[in-house]
Amino acid sequence: MSPRFTPPRRLGVAGAVLASAALVVSLAACSGQASAENDGTSKGGVTVAAHANGAGTETTIQVDTVSSIADELPASVKSSGKLVIGVGALPAGFPPLAFTGDDQKTLTGSEPDLGRLVAAVLGLKPEVKNATWDNLFVGIDTGATDVGFSNITDTEQRKEKYDFASYRKDELAFTVLKKNTWEFDGDYENLAGKTIAVGSGTNQEKILLEWKSKLEAEGKTLTVKYYPDANSTYLALNSGKIDANFGPNPTAAYQNTQSASSANPTRTAGTFSGAGESLQGLIAATVKKGSGLDKPIADAIDYLIEHGQYAKWLKAYNLTNEGLPKSEINPPGLPISNQ
């Protein structure tokens, strides 16, 4: 939405197709308020995948405050007693990464839940704010938000304004109807003549537009489409208006699982690093450059990795294959040449 975020966007038709597709992505249609009313925490524990309605396995993870890490916090954040966590999941959310739960109020998903775990290590009360993708960054820029946990890809361009603490591999995926035999095979040439949906303002859009430019230089076409939410994108896929959607791998895997028994099951037709062909992409907690929050957040993530809470978080959302051995501060990101 690479949430990420890099949330994918999607399209629409009517009638029976609308009804079936809406069932498949119903979780994505209920992410509406600007901030979460339930922070998912209790004394000594954080409940992840709360009210996730099948997008994750609800799990209570015990976490202790680590005073040595909390002492690294900037004085203004420590004295506030809270960590304001930004998520860019409006208007519709993107399961399993971030969306409003089946209680219609809890902002759940892997991204806000990791933010809650980090806040617990830091001894801070998590305050999760949901916004559009663009306004997520406005919040960080203005200081209204301390940190973004929203499937945000570490890029060299973003490093001009932000500091990063990595926490997950960034993998992108092409989602097609299961009956479609097309394969990406890691070669942009296979996109010639195709119509692909992608989220505006995301790193996957930048990668896709670069491929589009290369194909046009060869006299070939690639049509890029944009849709406002998950429902509309998968309706477009079902109706044949697009050949594939290009978005975060967790979202693609979730869609494949949810649609398996529907009239229009989907599958993944290939993956690609969110940092382009030359580098493994990384998803990272994102803070305002020079804020001093990158190190305590990275250290909190490392504590969660070392003590097993991180593995439980990944498992709850079926993201174990995207885990990292440690958090890095400002690791090499998506090169500007690939943006």
C-alpha positions in Angstrom: 0.0 0.0 0.0 4.2 -1.2 0.1 1.0 -0.4 2.8 2.6 -0.3 2.0 1.5 1.3 2.8 1.2 1.0 -0.3 -2.4 0.0 -0.4 -3.7 -1.5 -3.7 -6.6 0.2 -5.5 -9.4 -1.5 -7.5 -12.6 -1.3 -9.9 -16.3 -2.2 -10.4 -19.3 -3.8 -12.1 -22.8 -4.8 -10.9 -25.2 -7.6 -10.3 -24.2 -11.0 -9.3 -20.5 -10.3 -9.8 -20.7 -7.4 -7.4 -22.3 -9.5 -4.8 -19.8 -12.4 -4.9 -16.8 -10.1 -5.0 -18.1 -8.1 -2.1 -18.3 -11.2 -0.1 -14.7 -12.1 -0.9 -13.3 -8.7 0.1 -15.9 -7.7 2.7 -13.2 -7.1 5.4 -11.7 -4.4 3.2 -14.9 -2.5 3.0 -15.2 -1.5 6.7 -12.3 0.8 7.5 -13.8 4.1 8.2 -12.9 6.1 11.3 -9.8 8.3 11.7 -8.6 6.6 14.9 -9.1 3.3 16.6 -11.3 3.2 19.7 -9.8 -0.1 21.0 -6.0 -0.1 21.3 -5.9 -3.9 21.6 -3.7 -3.9 24.7 -4.0 -5.1 28.3 -1.6 -5.1 31.2 1.4 -7.0 30.1 -0.1 -8.1 26.8 -1.1 -7.2 23.3 -3.9 -9.0 21.5 -3.1 -9.2 17.8 -5.6 -10.0 15.0 -8.4 -8.9 17.3 -11.8 -9.0 15.4 -9.9 -10.0 12.3 -12.7 -12.1 10.9 -10.4 -14.8 9.5 -7.6 -12.5 8.2 -5.4 -13.6 11.2 -5.5 -15.8 14.2 -6.3 -13.8 17.4 -3.3 -14.2 19.7 -2.5 -12.5 23.0 1.2 -11.8 23.2 2.9 -11.0 26.5 5.3 -8.0 26.4 7.2 -6.3 29.1 8.3 -2.7 29.1 12.1 -2.5 28.7 13.3 0.6 30.6 16.7 0.7 28.9 15.0 1.0 25.5 12.3 3.4 26.8 15.1 5.6 28.0 16.3 6.1 24.4 13.0 7.9 23.5 13.0 11.6 22.8 11.9 13.4 26.0 8.8 14.8 24.3 7.5 11.4 23.3 8.5 9.7 26.6 6.7 12.5 28.7 3.6 12.2 26.5 3.1 8.6 27.6 1.9 7.6 24.2 3.1 6.5 20.8 0.9 7.9 18.0 0.9 5.2 15.3 -0.1 6.2 11.7 -1.8 3.8 9.4 -2.8 4.7 5.8 -5.7 2.3 5.4 -8.5 4.7 4.4 -10.9 4.4 2.7 -11.3 0.7 2.6 -8.4 -1.0 4.4 -6.2 -3.8 3.1 -6.4 -7.1 4.9 -4.4 -8.7 6.4 -2.2 -5.6 6.9 -4.7 -2.9 8.2 -8.4 -2.7 8.3 -11.4 -2.2 10.6 -12.4 -5.4 12.4 -15.7 -7.1 12.5 -16.7 -5.1 15.6 -16.8 -2.1 13.3 -14.4 -0.1 15.5 -11.1 -1.9 16.2 -8.3 -1.1 13.7 -6.7 -4.5 13.3 -4.1 -6.0 11.0 -0.4 -6.8 11.1 0.8 -3.2 10.8 -1.1 -1.5 13.7 -0.5 -4.6 15.8 3.2 -4.4 15.4 3.0 -0.8 16.4 1.1 -1.8 19.5 3.8 -4.4 20.4 6.6 -1.8 19.9 4.6 0.7 22.1 4.4 -2.0 24.8 8.2 -2.4 24.8 8.6 1.3 25.1 6.2 1.6 27.9 3.9 3.8 25.9 0.1 3.7 25.3 -0.5 3.1 21.6 -2.8 5.6 19.8 -3.6 4.4 16.3 -4.6 6.9 13.7 -6.1 5.8 10.4 -5.8 8.1 7.4 -5.5 8.0 3.7 -2.1 7.0 2.3 -1.1 10.6 1.5 -2.3 12.0 4.8 -0.4 9.3 6.7 2.8 11.1 5.5 1.3 14.5 6.2 0.8 13.4 9.8 4.5 12.3 10.1 5.6 15.5 8.5 3.7 17.7 10.9 4.5 15.7 14.0 0.8 14.8 14.6 2.0 11.1 14.1 5.1 9.7 15.7 5.6 6.7 13.5 4.0 5.1 10.4 3.4 1.3 10.6 1.7 0.9 7.2 3.5 -1.5 4.9 5.8 1.5 4.0 8.7 0.5 1.7 12.2 1.8 2.6 13.3 3.9 -0.5 16.3 6.2 -1.0 13.9 9.0 -2.1 11.9 8.7 1.1 15.1 8.8 3.2 15.4 12.5 2.2 12.5 13.2 4.6 12.2 10.1 6.9 14.2 7.7 9.0 13.4 3.9 8.8 13.6 0.9 11.1 13.0 -2.2 9.0 10.7 -5.1 10.2 9.6 -7.2 7.2 10.6 -8.1 3.7 8.8 -6.2 1.0 7.4 -8.6 -1.6 5.1 -7.5 -4.4 2.8 -9.8 -6.3 0.7 -10.0 -9.4 -2.8 -11.3 -8.7 -4.8 -12.9 -11.6 -7.9 -15.0 -11.9 -7.0 -18.7 -11.3 -8.2 -19.6 -14.7 -5.7 -17.2 -16.3 -2.5 -19.0 -17.3 -0.4 -15.8 -17.6 2.8 -15.7 -15.6 5.0 -12.8 -14.9 8.2 -14.9 -14.5 10.2 -11.9 -13.3 10.3 -10.4 -16.8 8.7 -7.0 -17.5 8.5 -8.0 -21.2 5.7 -10.4 -20.2 3.6 -7.3 -19.3 3.4 -6.2 -23.0 -0.3 -5.7 -24.0 -1.6 -6.2 -20.5 -3.8 -4.0 -18.3 -2.6 -3.9 -14.7 -4.2 -2.2 -11.7 -1.9 -0.6 -9.1 -2.2 1.7 -6.1 -1.5 5.4 -6.7 1.5 6.8 -4.9 3.0 3.4 -4.0 6.4 2.0 -4.8 4.8 -0.7 -6.9 3.3 2.1 -9.0 6.8 3.5 -9.5 8.2 0.1 -10.6 5.2 -0.6 -12.9 5.5 2.9 -14.6 9.2 2.3 -15.2 8.3 -1.0 -16.9 5.7 0.9 -18.9 8.3 3.4 -20.1 10.7 0.6 -21.1 7.9 -1.1 -23.1 6.8 2.1 -24.8 10.5 2.7 -25.9 10.2 -0.7 -27.6 7.0 0.2 -29.3 4.9 -2.0 -26.9 2.0 -1.1 -24.6 1.2 -1.5 -21.0 -2.1 0.0 -19.6 -2.1 1.1 -16.0 -5.4 1.4 -14.1 -6.2 3.0 -10.7 -9.2 2.1 -8.6 -10.3 3.5 -5.2 -10.4 0.3 -3.1 -10.0 -3.5 -2.9 -13.6 -4.2 -3.8 -13.6 -2.2 -7.0 -10.2 -3.6 -8.1 -11.3 -7.3 -7.7 -14.6 -6.5 -9.4 -12.5 -5.2 -12.4 -10.4 -8.4 -12.3 -13.6 -10.6 -12.2 -15.1 -8.7 -15.1 -12.0 -8.8 -17.3 -11.4 -5.1 -17.3 -7.9 -5.7 -15.9 -5.6 -8.6 -16.4 -3.9 -8.4 -13.0 -3.5 -6.4 -9.9 0.1 -5.5 -8.7 0.3 -5.0 -5.0 1.7 -6.2 -1.7 2.3 -10.0 -1.5 0.4 -10.3 1.9 -2.7 -8.8 0.4 -2.5 -11.0 -2.7 -2.0 -14.1 -0.5 -5.0 -13.1 1.6 -7.2 -12.6 -1.5 -6.2 -16.0 -2.8 -7.3 -17.7 0.4 -10.5 -15.7 0.7 -11.6 -16.3 -2.9 -10.7 -20.0 -3.0 -14.2 -21.2 -2.8 -15.8 -18.4 -4.8 -16.9 -18.3 -8.4 -13.8 -16.4 -9.3 -10.8 -17.7 -7.3 -7.5 -15.9 -7.8 -3.9 -16.9 -7.7 -0.4 -15.3 -7.6 1.2 -15.1 -11.1 4.6 -14.0 -9.9 6.4 -11.9 -7.3 9.0 -9.1 -7.3 11.1 -7.4 -4.7 9.6 -4.1 -3.6 13.0 -2.5 -4.1 13.3 -3.5 -7.7 15.5 -6.2 -9.3 18.7 -5.1 -7.7 17.8 -5.3 -4.0 15.5 -7.1 -1.5 12.9 -4.6 -0.6 12.2 -3.9 3.1 9.1 -2.7 5.0 10.0 -0.3 7.7 8.6 1.8 10.6 8.8 5.4 9.3 9.6 8.5 11.4 10.3 12.1 10.6 14.0 12.5 9.8 16.1 13.5 12.8 13.2 12.8 15.3 15.4 10.5 17.3 12.7 7.7 17.2 14.4 5.4 14.7 16.8 3.8 17.2 14.4 3.1 20.1 11.9 1.7 17.6 14.6 -0.5 16.0 15.8 -1.7 19.4 12.2 -2.5 20.4 11.7 -4.5 17.2 15.0 -6.4 17.9 13.8 -7.1 21.5 10.6 -8.6 20.1 12.6 -10.7 17.6 15.0 -11.9 20.3 12.3 -12.8 22.8 9.8 -14.5 20.4 7.0 -12.1 20.3 7.9 -11.1 16.7 7.6 -14.7 15.5 4.2 -15.0 17.1 3.0 -11.8 15.4 4.2 -13.0 12.0 2.5 -16.4 12.5 -0.8 -14.8 13.5 -0.9 -13.2 10.1 0.7 -16.0 8.0 3.6 -13.8 7.2 6.4 -15.9 8.6 8.1 -16.1 5.2 8.6 -12.3 5.3 10.4 -12.2 8.6 13.8 -10.6 9.2 16.6 -11.6 11.6 17.0 -8.0 12.9 15.8 -4.5 12.4 18.1 -2.1 10.5 18.1 1.6 10.7 18.0 3.2 7.3 19.2 0.1 5.3 19.7 0.4 1.6 16.3 1.1 0.0 14.6 1.1 -3.3 17.1 3.0 -5.5 16.1 6.4 -6.9 16.9 5.0 -10.4 14.1 2.4 -9.8 11.6 5.1 -8.5 
